[in-house]
Amino acid sequence: MLPLRLRFLLSVLLLFAQSSTVRGQLFGDMPFLQHADTLHPGRFWTCAAGGALIYTGVSFALWHSWYRDYDLGPFHSFDDWGEWEHMDKWGHVFTAYNEANWSSQGARWTGMDRRKAMWTGVGVSMLLQSTVEVMDGFSEKWGFSWSDCGFNVLGAGVFVAQEMVWKEQRIVIKVSNNLPAYPDDLVTAVGGGASMPLNERAADLFGKPGYQRFLKDYNGQTYWVSANIHSFLKEESRFPKWLNLAFGYGAENMYAGFGYEWERDGLTFSVDPGEYPRYRQFFLAPDIDFLRIPTKSRLLKTFFGMLNFIKIPSPALELNTRGKFKLRALYW
């Protein structure tokens, strides 16, 4: 399965190719960068051609640089429901939502009306996600996942529902990652003969550089549904317009997609469930909608907009499936 980091980087490329949020929304006081009042052919074809070229090039590169390294076969599906304690499914919601939102902003920059731009954003999001799912379907190691598709639709649906009901995004899907420090405790292969430290297993799964782990380490990730409070109050309310309330979901002690065992070099390794039990976490924390922070600085607006998919570090309440309730002084 293509790592979330590559899916997300693909969407970021499309974001800039289509002149989306960074151009159309964040620099609203510059005429060229404002959303056009009517459909602007030059902008439209520039976005369409740029997006198509990048989509084609990146898809070709992904197939030849990633999927060809694994055995390929006839198209097939597989059931990965429950893998990674559903963290990967929330990754699909996060990616599909943000792809739809960014692509819609790009379409509005070309002069499309809000409704057409909305469906354009959804179409781009589903195209990007479905392309990767189809590639997965030809990989012997994985396969086409119907549940992944369902959560892709859910992510785009969160965007569509808000556009249709409120004509704004009051609820934003975000991500954070606390980059956990893994222990160097040794895990011995079943039957003996070899051992490996847990931090080496984590590096195999999630990578070593921080940017890889941010987008791939399911043990450190938390996915957030961040709701803007002021937007649900009366307009004259003095409640801060930028303050959100976020609900998060995470999981811990995952060293394999399912269960506690994994294969390496023909050997089976297993962690002790009593010492490293897998469990899920639920969070409640304050957050910031960066796009609602009042400022006249174009530089700050740009910076804030590029950060709006990230949940800020803050105090948080945690309830987990081990039956423990925690107050986190600072959680990210």
C-alpha atoms as a printed R data frame, in Angstrom:
    type eleno elety resid chain resno       x       y       z
1   ATOM     1    CA   MET     A     1   0.000   0.000   0.000
2   ATOM     2    CA   LEU     A     2   1.356   3.418  -0.969
3   ATOM     3    CA   PRO     A     3   2.469   5.269   2.182
4   ATOM     4    CA   LEU     A     4   0.291   8.142   3.297
5   ATOM     5    CA   ARG     A     5   3.231  10.529   2.915
6   ATOM     6    CA   LEU     A     6   3.363   9.887  -0.849
7   ATOM     7    CA   ARG     A     7  -0.386  10.296  -1.241
8   ATOM     8    CA   PHE     A     8  -0.211  13.553   0.650
9   ATOM     9    CA   LEU     A     9   2.776  14.882  -1.313
10  ATOM    10    CA   LEU     A    10   0.895  14.147  -4.536
11  ATOM    11    CA   SER     A    11  -2.010  16.244  -3.318
12  ATOM    12    CA   VAL     A    12   0.340  19.078  -2.334
13  ATOM    13    CA   LEU     A    13   1.745  19.141  -5.871
14  ATOM    14    CA   LEU     A    14  -1.772  19.445  -7.248
15  ATOM    15    CA   LEU     A    15  -2.461  22.193  -4.756
16  ATOM    16    CA   PHE     A    16   0.251  24.455  -6.166
17  ATOM    17    CA   ALA     A    17  -0.327  23.420  -9.779
18  ATOM    18    CA   GLN     A    18  -3.931  24.569  -9.568
19  ATOM    19    CA   SER     A    19  -3.123  27.889  -7.881
20  ATOM    20    CA   SER     A    20  -5.384  26.946  -5.021
21  ATOM    21    CA   THR     A    21  -5.515  28.204  -1.445
22  ATOM    22    CA   VAL     A    22  -2.113  29.897  -1.469
23  ATOM    23    CA   ARG     A    23  -3.012  32.026  -4.490
24  ATOM    24    CA   GLY     A    24  -6.782  32.341  -4.506
25  ATOM    25    CA   GLN     A    25  -7.569  32.670  -0.815
26  ATOM    26    CA   LEU     A    26  -4.558  33.939   1.076
27  ATOM    27    CA   PHE     A    27  -3.635  36.927  -1.119
28  ATOM    28    CA   GLY     A    28  -7.147  38.272  -1.567
29  ATOM    29    CA   ASP     A    29  -6.014  41.914  -1.758
30  ATOM    30    CA   MET     A    30  -3.908  41.333  -4.900
31  ATOM    31    CA   PRO     A    31  -6.109  41.544  -8.043
32  ATOM    32    CA   PHE     A    32  -4.333  38.845 -10.035
33  ATOM    33    CA   LEU     A    33  -4.588  36.428  -7.138
34  ATOM    34    CA   GLN     A    34  -8.230  37.075  -6.286
35  ATOM    35    CA   HIS     A    35 -10.914  34.607  -7.345
36  ATOM    36    CA   ALA     A    36 -12.151  35.655 -10.780
37  ATOM    37    CA   ASP     A    37 -15.754  36.930 -10.940
38  ATOM    38    CA   THR     A    38 -16.491  34.867 -14.049
39  ATOM    39    CA   LEU     A    39 -14.791  31.929 -15.672
40  ATOM    40    CA   HIS     A    40 -11.341  33.061 -16.826
41  ATOM    41    CA   PRO     A    41 -10.238  30.860 -19.781
42  ATOM    42    CA   GLY     A    42  -6.534  31.551 -19.284
43  ATOM    43    CA   ARG     A    43  -6.609  30.614 -15.626
44  ATOM    44    CA   PHE     A    44  -8.824  27.603 -16.277
45  ATOM    45    CA   TRP     A    45  -6.626  26.069 -18.962
46  ATOM    46    CA   THR     A    46  -3.456  26.879 -17.036
47  ATOM    47    CA   CYS     A    47  -4.798  25.018 -14.007
48  ATOM    48    CA   ALA     A    48  -6.186  22.146 -16.081
49  ATOM    49    CA   ALA     A    49  -2.992  21.659 -18.084
50  ATOM    50    CA   GLY     A    50  -0.706  22.002 -15.074
51  ATOM    51    CA   GLY     A    51  -2.782  19.620 -12.989
52  ATOM    52    CA   ALA     A    52  -3.008  17.050 -15.798
53  ATOM    53    CA   LEU     A    53   0.735  17.128 -16.438
54  ATOM    54    CA   ILE     A    54   1.642  16.728 -12.794
55  ATOM    55    CA   TYR     A    55  -0.982  14.014 -12.264
56  ATOM    56    CA   THR     A    56   0.273  12.038 -15.265
57  ATOM    57    CA   GLY     A    57   3.933  12.479 -14.394
58  ATOM    58    CA   VAL     A    58   3.584  11.643 -10.717
59  ATOM    59    CA   SER     A    59   1.343   8.634 -11.407
60  ATOM    60    CA   PHE     A    60   3.886   7.285 -13.906
61  ATOM    61    CA   ALA     A    61   6.728   7.892 -11.455
62  ATOM    62    CA   LEU     A    62   4.899   6.213  -8.592
63  ATOM    63    CA   TRP     A    63   4.155   3.127 -10.660
64  ATOM    64    CA   HIS     A    64   7.742   2.720 -11.830
65  ATOM    65    CA   SER     A    65   9.526   3.755  -8.628
66  ATOM    66    CA   TRP     A    66   7.251   2.168  -6.021
67  ATOM    67    CA   TYR     A    67   4.932  -0.555  -7.335
68  ATOM    68    CA   ARG     A    68   7.382  -2.188  -9.729
69  ATOM    69    CA   ASP     A    69   9.581  -3.017  -6.724
70  ATOM    70    CA   TYR     A    70   6.897  -5.491  -5.610
71  ATOM    71    CA   ASP     A    71   5.393  -8.515  -7.342
72  ATOM    72    CA   LEU     A    72   2.500  -7.606  -9.624
73  ATOM    73    CA   GLY     A    73  -0.435  -9.740 -10.697
74  ATOM    74    CA   PRO     A    74  -4.069  -9.649 -11.842
75  ATOM    75    CA   PHE     A    75  -6.272  -6.968 -10.354
76  ATOM    76    CA   HIS     A    76  -7.750  -8.129  -7.041
77  ATOM    77    CA   SER     A    77  -9.195  -6.790  -3.807
78  ATOM    78    CA   PHE     A    78  -8.279  -7.531  -0.201
79  ATOM    79    CA   ASP     A    79  -9.760  -6.862   3.217
80  ATOM    80    CA   ASP     A    80  -7.617  -4.570   5.368
81  ATOM    81    CA   TRP     A    81 -10.422  -3.563   7.717
82  ATOM    82    CA   GLY     A    82  -9.042  -3.224  11.246
83  ATOM    83    CA   GLU     A    83  -5.433  -2.839  10.136
84  ATOM    84    CA   TRP     A    84  -3.447  -0.302  12.199
85  ATOM    85    CA   GLU     A    85  -6.457   0.059  14.524
86  ATOM    86    CA   HIS     A    86  -8.181   2.004  11.692
87  ATOM    87    CA   MET     A    87  -5.551   4.748  11.775
88  ATOM    88    CA   ASP     A    88  -4.924   4.319   8.049
89  ATOM    89    CA   LYS     A    89  -8.652   4.796   7.399
90  ATOM    90    CA   TRP     A    90  -8.611   8.157   9.124
91  ATOM    91    CA   GLY     A    91  -5.569   8.967   7.000
92  ATOM    92    CA   HIS     A    92  -7.776   8.458   3.954
93  ATOM    93    CA   VAL     A    93 -10.437  10.778   5.398
94  ATOM    94    CA   PHE     A    94  -7.796  13.430   6.107
95  ATOM    95    CA   THR     A    95  -6.193  13.228   2.657
96  ATOM    96    CA   ALA     A    96  -9.438  13.097   0.646
97  ATOM    97    CA   TYR     A    97 -10.934  16.006   2.585
98  ATOM    98    CA   ASN     A    98  -7.936  18.282   2.104
99  ATOM    99    CA   GLU     A    99  -7.511  17.354  -1.558
100 ATOM   100    CA   ALA     A   100 -11.157  18.262  -2.204
101 ATOM   101    CA   ASN     A   101 -10.877  21.520  -0.273
102 ATOM   102    CA   TRP     A   102  -7.645  22.651  -1.926
103 ATOM   103    CA   SER     A   103  -8.747  21.677  -5.428
104 ATOM   104    CA   SER     A   104 -12.062  23.481  -4.961
105 ATOM   105    CA   GLN     A   105 -10.191  26.659  -4.004
106 ATOM   106    CA   GLY     A   106  -8.109  26.316  -7.153
107 ATOM   107    CA   ALA     A   107 -11.257  25.959  -9.251
108 ATOM   108    CA   ARG     A   108 -12.766  29.071  -7.660
109 ATOM   109    CA   TRP     A   109  -9.623  31.027  -8.556
110 ATOM   110    CA   THR     A   110 -10.390  30.295 -12.216
111 ATOM   111    CA   GLY     A   111 -13.833  31.879 -11.841
112 ATOM   112    CA   MET     A   112 -15.999  28.799 -11.380
113 ATOM   113    CA   ASP     A   113 -19.043  29.365  -9.213
114 ATOM   114    CA   ARG     A   114 -18.931  27.815  -5.765
115 ATOM   115    CA   ARG     A   115 -21.063  24.759  -6.571
116 ATOM   116    CA   LYS     A   116 -19.135  23.781  -9.722
117 ATOM   117    CA   ALA     A   117 -15.855  24.360  -7.904
118 ATOM   118    CA   MET     A   118 -17.056  22.119  -5.100
119 ATOM   119    CA   TRP     A   119 -17.755  19.200  -7.443
120 ATOM   120    CA   THR     A   120 -14.486  19.834  -9.283
121 ATOM   121    CA   GLY     A   121 -12.655  19.528  -5.968
122 ATOM   122    CA   VAL     A   122 -14.443  16.277  -5.192
123 ATOM   123    CA   GLY     A   123 -13.642  14.927  -8.645
124 ATOM   124    CA   VAL     A   124  -9.945  15.718  -8.294
125 ATOM   125    CA   SER     A   125  -9.853  14.165  -4.826
126 ATOM   126    CA   MET     A   126 -11.545  10.957  -5.974
127 ATOM   127    CA   LEU     A   127  -9.304  10.739  -9.045
128 ATOM   128    CA   LEU     A   128  -6.141  11.023  -6.958
129 ATOM   129    CA   GLN     A   129  -7.268   8.539  -4.344
130 ATOM   130    CA   SER     A   130  -8.748   6.051  -6.823
131 ATOM   131    CA   THR     A   131  -5.596   6.058  -8.949
132 ATOM   132    CA   VAL     A   132  -3.571   4.836  -5.985
133 ATOM   133    CA   GLU     A   133  -6.235   2.275  -5.030
134 ATOM   134    CA   VAL     A   134  -6.194   0.828  -8.550
135 ATOM   135    CA   MET     A   135  -2.397   0.576  -8.436
136 ATOM   136    CA   ASP     A   136  -2.729  -1.235  -5.105
137 ATOM   137    CA   GLY     A   137  -5.118  -3.646  -6.818
138 ATOM   138    CA   PHE     A   138  -2.371  -4.931  -9.124
139 ATOM   139    CA   SER     A   139   0.120  -5.468  -6.290
140 ATOM   140    CA   GLU     A   140   0.423  -9.019  -4.969
141 ATOM   141    CA   LYS     A   141   1.399  -7.685  -1.563
142 ATOM   142    CA   TRP     A   142  -1.751  -5.596  -1.147
143 ATOM   143    CA   GLY     A   143  -4.885  -5.200  -3.249
144 ATOM   144    CA   PHE     A   144  -7.808  -2.923  -3.971
145 ATOM   145    CA   SER     A   145  -9.463  -1.969  -0.678
146 ATOM   146    CA   TRP     A   146 -13.192  -1.246  -0.659
147 ATOM   147    CA   SER     A   147 -12.966   0.112   2.872
148 ATOM   148    CA   ASP     A   148 -10.260   2.572   1.796
149 ATOM   149    CA   CYS     A   149 -12.586   3.781  -0.960
150 ATOM   150    CA   GLY     A   150 -15.383   4.188   1.552
151 ATOM   151    CA   PHE     A   151 -13.266   6.411   3.774
152 ATOM   152    CA   ASN     A   152 -12.074   8.388   0.743
153 ATOM   153    CA   VAL     A   153 -15.725   9.131  -0.014
154 ATOM   154    CA   LEU     A   154 -16.317  10.017   3.635
155 ATOM   155    CA   GLY     A   155 -13.477  12.554   3.583
156 ATOM   156    CA   ALA     A   156 -14.745  14.227   0.407
157 ATOM   157    CA   GLY     A   157 -18.278  14.021   1.802
158 ATOM   158    CA   VAL     A   158 -17.299  16.037   4.875
159 ATOM   159    CA   PHE     A   159 -16.146  18.788   2.520
160 ATOM   160    CA   VAL     A   160 -19.255  18.628   0.297
161 ATOM   161    CA   ALA     A   161 -21.737  18.603   3.176
162 ATOM   162    CA   GLN     A   162 -20.297  21.802   4.639
163 ATOM   163    CA   GLU     A   163 -20.196  23.569   1.292
164 ATOM   164    CA   MET     A   164 -23.845  22.715   0.637
165 ATOM   165    CA   VAL     A   165 -25.165  23.538   4.120
166 ATOM   166    CA   TRP     A   166 -22.943  26.422   5.304
167 ATOM   167    CA   LYS     A   167 -20.975  27.531   2.216
168 ATOM   168    CA   GLU     A   168 -17.856  27.459   4.386
169 ATOM   169    CA   GLN     A   169 -15.659  24.919   6.121
170 ATOM   170    CA   ARG     A   170 -16.560  25.132   9.793
171 ATOM   171    CA   ILE     A   171 -15.103  21.702  10.522
172 ATOM   172    CA   VAL     A   172 -11.558  20.948   9.348
173 ATOM   173    CA   ILE     A   173  -9.801  17.561   9.287
174 ATOM   174    CA   LYS     A   174  -6.289  17.898  10.721
175 ATOM   175    CA   VAL     A   175  -3.326  15.776  11.766
176 ATOM   176    CA   SER     A   176  -0.605  15.880  14.410
177 ATOM   177    CA   ASN     A   177   2.297  13.582  15.243
178 ATOM   178    CA   ASN     A   178   4.287  13.507  18.472
179 ATOM   179    CA   LEU     A   179   7.140  11.443  16.921
180 ATOM   180    CA   PRO     A   180   7.369   8.882  19.759
181 ATOM   181    CA   ALA     A   181  10.724   7.643  21.025
182 ATOM   182    CA   TYR     A   182  10.841   3.871  20.576
183 ATOM   183    CA   PRO     A   183  12.660   1.648  23.099
184 ATOM   184    CA   ASP     A   184  15.698  -0.414  22.174
185 ATOM   185    CA   ASP     A   185  14.266  -3.483  23.934
186 ATOM   186    CA   LEU     A   186  15.222  -6.666  22.086
187 ATOM   187    CA   VAL     A   187  12.558  -8.883  20.539
188 ATOM   188    CA   THR     A   188  13.615 -12.489  19.971
189 ATOM   189    CA   ALA     A   189  12.390 -14.469  16.981
190 ATOM   190    CA   VAL     A   190   9.900 -17.229  17.664
191 ATOM   191    CA   GLY     A   191  11.981 -20.341  18.290
192 ATOM   192    CA   GLY     A   192  15.098 -18.250  18.977
193 ATOM   193    CA   GLY     A   193  18.107 -17.742  16.757
194 ATOM   194    CA   ALA     A   194  17.878 -13.998  16.181
195 ATOM   195    CA   SER     A   195  16.718 -10.787  17.829
196 ATOM   196    CA   MET     A   196  16.080  -7.175  16.880
197 ATOM   197    CA   PRO     A   197  15.413  -3.995  18.872
198 ATOM   198    CA   LEU     A   198  11.947  -2.444  18.757
199 ATOM   199    CA   ASN     A   199  13.293   0.885  17.537
200 ATOM   200    CA   GLU     A   200  14.750  -0.923  14.510
201 ATOM   201    CA   ARG     A   201  11.352  -2.459  13.788
202 ATOM   202    CA   ALA     A   202   9.776   1.004  14.038
203 ATOM   203    CA   ALA     A   203  12.353   2.410  11.614
204 ATOM   204    CA   ASP     A   204  11.558  -0.387   9.135
205 ATOM   205    CA   LEU     A   205   7.872   0.481   9.304
206 ATOM   206    CA   PHE     A   206   7.808   4.233   9.612
207 ATOM   207    CA   GLY     A   207  11.175   5.498   8.380
208 ATOM   208    CA   LYS     A   208  13.850   7.443  10.216
209 ATOM   209    CA   PRO     A   209  13.757  11.099   9.100
210 ATOM   210    CA   GLY     A   210  11.220  13.249  10.925
211 ATOM   211    CA   TYR     A   211   9.296  14.187   7.774
212 ATOM   212    CA   GLN     A   212   8.715  10.486   6.977
213 ATOM   213    CA   ARG     A   213   7.542   9.673  10.461
214 ATOM   214    CA   PHE     A   214   5.230  12.699  10.560
215 ATOM   215    CA   LEU     A   215   3.235  11.352   7.632
216 ATOM   216    CA   LYS     A   216   3.639   7.624   8.243
217 ATOM   217    CA   ASP     A   217   4.090   6.789  11.942
218 ATOM   218    CA   TYR     A   218   0.661   5.595  13.059
219 ATOM   219    CA   ASN     A   219   1.774   5.311  16.693
220 ATOM   220    CA   GLY     A   220   2.513   9.021  16.826
221 ATOM   221    CA   GLN     A   221  -0.276  10.314  14.608
222 ATOM   222    CA   THR     A   222  -3.552  11.718  15.838
223 ATOM   223    CA   TYR     A   223  -6.324  12.676  13.423
224 ATOM   224    CA   TRP     A   224  -8.552  15.538  14.484
225 ATOM   225    CA   VAL     A   225 -12.014  16.828  13.666
226 ATOM   226    CA   SER     A   226 -11.510  20.516  14.472
227 ATOM   227    CA   ALA     A   227 -14.737  22.535  14.761
228 ATOM   228    CA   ASN     A   228 -14.882  26.333  14.791
229 ATOM   229    CA   ILE     A   229 -17.032  27.426  17.729
230 ATOM   230    CA   HIS     A   230 -17.814  31.005  16.651
231 ATOM   231    CA   SER     A   231 -19.289  29.881  13.335
232 ATOM   232    CA   PHE     A   232 -22.059  28.057  15.239
233 ATOM   233    CA   LEU     A   233 -22.885  31.148  17.347
234 ATOM   234    CA   LYS     A   234 -24.543  34.438  16.470
235 ATOM   235    CA   GLU     A   235 -22.392  36.685  14.303
236 ATOM   236    CA   GLU     A   236 -22.284  39.396  16.965
237 ATOM   237    CA   SER     A   237 -20.850  36.952  19.512
238 ATOM   238    CA   ARG     A   238 -17.558  38.089  21.073
239 ATOM   239    CA   PHE     A   239 -16.261  34.530  21.234
240 ATOM   240    CA   PRO     A   240 -12.872  34.411  19.434
241 ATOM   241    CA   LYS     A   241 -13.454  33.639  15.756
242 ATOM   242    CA   TRP     A   242 -10.226  31.654  15.494
243 ATOM   243    CA   LEU     A   243 -10.780  29.286  18.454
244 ATOM   244    CA   ASN     A   244 -11.738  25.672  17.654
245 ATOM   245    CA   LEU     A   245 -12.627  22.605  19.676
246 ATOM   246    CA   ALA     A   246 -10.963  19.451  18.352
247 ATOM   247    CA   PHE     A   247 -11.829  15.779  18.784
248 ATOM   248    CA   GLY     A   248  -8.921  13.406  18.135
249 ATOM   249    CA   TYR     A   249  -8.318   9.720  17.497
250 ATOM   250    CA   GLY     A   250  -5.043   7.829  17.874
251 ATOM   251    CA   ALA     A   251  -3.556   4.443  18.754
252 ATOM   252    CA   GLU     A   252  -0.404   3.090  20.427
253 ATOM   253    CA   ASN     A   253   1.981   0.111  20.403
254 ATOM   254    CA   MET     A   254   1.438  -0.966  16.808
255 ATOM   255    CA   TYR     A   255   4.438  -2.854  15.435
256 ATOM   256    CA   ALA     A   256   2.428  -4.700  12.766
257 ATOM   257    CA   GLY     A   257  -0.716  -3.995  10.780
258 ATOM   258    CA   PHE     A   258  -2.597  -6.687  12.673
259 ATOM   259    CA   GLY     A   259  -1.795  -8.239  16.028
260 ATOM   260    CA   TYR     A   260   1.689  -8.503  17.506
261 ATOM   261    CA   GLU     A   261   3.692 -10.555  14.980
262 ATOM   262    CA   TRP     A   262   5.690  -9.732  11.868
263 ATOM   263    CA   GLU     A   263   8.009 -11.483   9.428
264 ATOM   264    CA   ARG     A   264  11.589 -10.487   8.673
265 ATOM   265    CA   ASP     A   265  14.213 -12.450   6.736
266 ATOM   266    CA   GLY     A   266  12.097 -15.589   6.974
267 ATOM   267    CA   LEU     A   267  11.761 -15.333  10.781
268 ATOM   268    CA   THR     A   268   8.715 -14.511  12.875
269 ATOM   269    CA   PHE     A   269   9.035 -11.894  15.614
270 ATOM   270    CA   SER     A   270   6.431 -11.059  18.250
271 ATOM   271    CA   VAL     A   271   6.122  -8.442  21.001
272 ATOM   272    CA   ASP     A   272   4.607  -9.293  24.373
273 ATOM   273    CA   PRO     A   273   0.954  -8.060  24.438
274 ATOM   274    CA   GLY     A   274   1.167  -7.691  28.193
275 ATOM   275    CA   GLU     A   275   4.141  -5.351  27.968
276 ATOM   276    CA   TYR     A   276   3.152  -3.538  24.762
277 ATOM   277    CA   PRO     A   277  -0.650  -3.777  24.469
278 ATOM   278    CA   ARG     A   278  -2.292  -2.214  21.432
279 ATOM   279    CA   TYR     A   279  -4.918   0.348  22.394
280 ATOM   280    CA   ARG     A   280  -6.910   3.263  21.016
281 ATOM   281    CA   GLN     A   281  -7.044   6.850  22.248
282 ATOM   282    CA   PHE     A   282  -9.721   9.538  22.148
283 ATOM   283    CA   PHE     A   283  -8.855  13.199  22.724
284 ATOM   284    CA   LEU     A   284 -10.540  16.519  23.400
285 ATOM   285    CA   ALA     A   285  -8.442  19.682  22.980
286 ATOM   286    CA   PRO     A   286  -8.559  23.344  21.920
287 ATOM   287    CA   ASP     A   287  -7.287  24.282  18.474
288 ATOM   288    CA   ILE     A   288  -6.896  27.235  16.133
289 ATOM   289    CA   ASP     A   289  -8.411  27.848  12.701
290 ATOM   290    CA   PHE     A   290  -5.496  29.753  11.221
291 ATOM   291    CA   LEU     A   291  -7.549  31.121   8.323
292 ATOM   292    CA   ARG     A   292  -9.815  32.958  10.789
293 ATOM   293    CA   ILE     A   293  -7.002  34.833  12.537
294 ATOM   294    CA   PRO     A   294  -7.445  38.532  11.652
295 ATOM   295    CA   THR     A   295  -4.347  39.991  10.026
296 ATOM   296    CA   LYS     A   296  -3.554  42.326   7.143
297 ATOM   297    CA   SER     A   297  -0.120  40.821   6.562
298 ATOM   298    CA   ARG     A   298  -0.015  38.803   3.339
299 ATOM   299    CA   LEU     A   299   3.036  36.963   4.627
300 ATOM   300    CA   LEU     A   300   1.230  35.869   7.792
301 ATOM   301    CA   LYS     A   301  -1.871  34.884   5.828
302 ATOM   302    CA   THR     A   302   0.270  32.687   3.615
303 ATOM   303    CA   PHE     A   303   1.975  31.111   6.599
304 ATOM   304    CA   PHE     A   304  -1.314  30.561   8.442
305 ATOM   305    CA   GLY     A   305  -2.997  28.991   5.420
306 ATOM   306    CA   MET     A   306  -0.194  26.510   4.884
307 ATOM   307    CA   LEU     A   307  -0.479  25.423   8.530
308 ATOM   308    CA   ASN     A   308  -4.230  24.904   8.648
309 ATOM   309    CA   PHE     A   309  -4.122  21.138   8.138
310 ATOM   310    CA   ILE     A   310  -1.979  20.763  11.282
311 ATOM   311    CA   LYS     A   311  -3.431  20.562  14.794
312 ATOM   312    CA   ILE     A   312  -1.582  22.882  17.183
313 ATOM   313    CA   PRO     A   313   0.113  21.523  20.341
314 ATOM   314    CA   SER     A   314  -2.170  22.163  23.321
315 ATOM   315    CA   PRO     A   315  -3.441  20.691  26.592
316 ATOM   316    CA   ALA     A   316  -5.694  17.688  25.971
317 ATOM   317    CA   LEU     A   317  -7.945  15.214  27.722
318 ATOM   318    CA   GLU     A   318  -7.351  11.566  26.793
319 ATOM   319    CA   LEU     A   319  -9.566   8.531  27.295
320 ATOM   320    CA   ASN     A   320  -8.172   5.236  26.006
321 ATOM   321    CA   THR     A   321  -9.382   1.675  25.615
322 ATOM   322    CA   ARG     A   322  -7.194   0.555  28.500
323 ATOM   323    CA   GLY     A   323  -9.720   2.345  30.700
324 ATOM   324    CA   LYS     A   324  -7.369   5.191  31.607
325 ATOM   325    CA   PHE     A   325  -8.260   8.871  31.696
326 ATOM   326    CA   LYS     A   326  -5.399  11.351  31.370
327 ATOM   327    CA   LEU     A   327  -4.882  15.096  31.399
328 ATOM   328    CA   ARG     A   328  -2.052  15.960  29.009
329 ATOM   329    CA   ALA     A   329  -0.367  19.258  29.824
330 ATOM   330    CA   LEU     A   330   0.826  19.557  26.214
331 ATOM   331    CA   TYR     A   331  -0.106  17.105  23.468
332 ATOM   332    CA   TRP     A   332   0.607  17.055  19.783
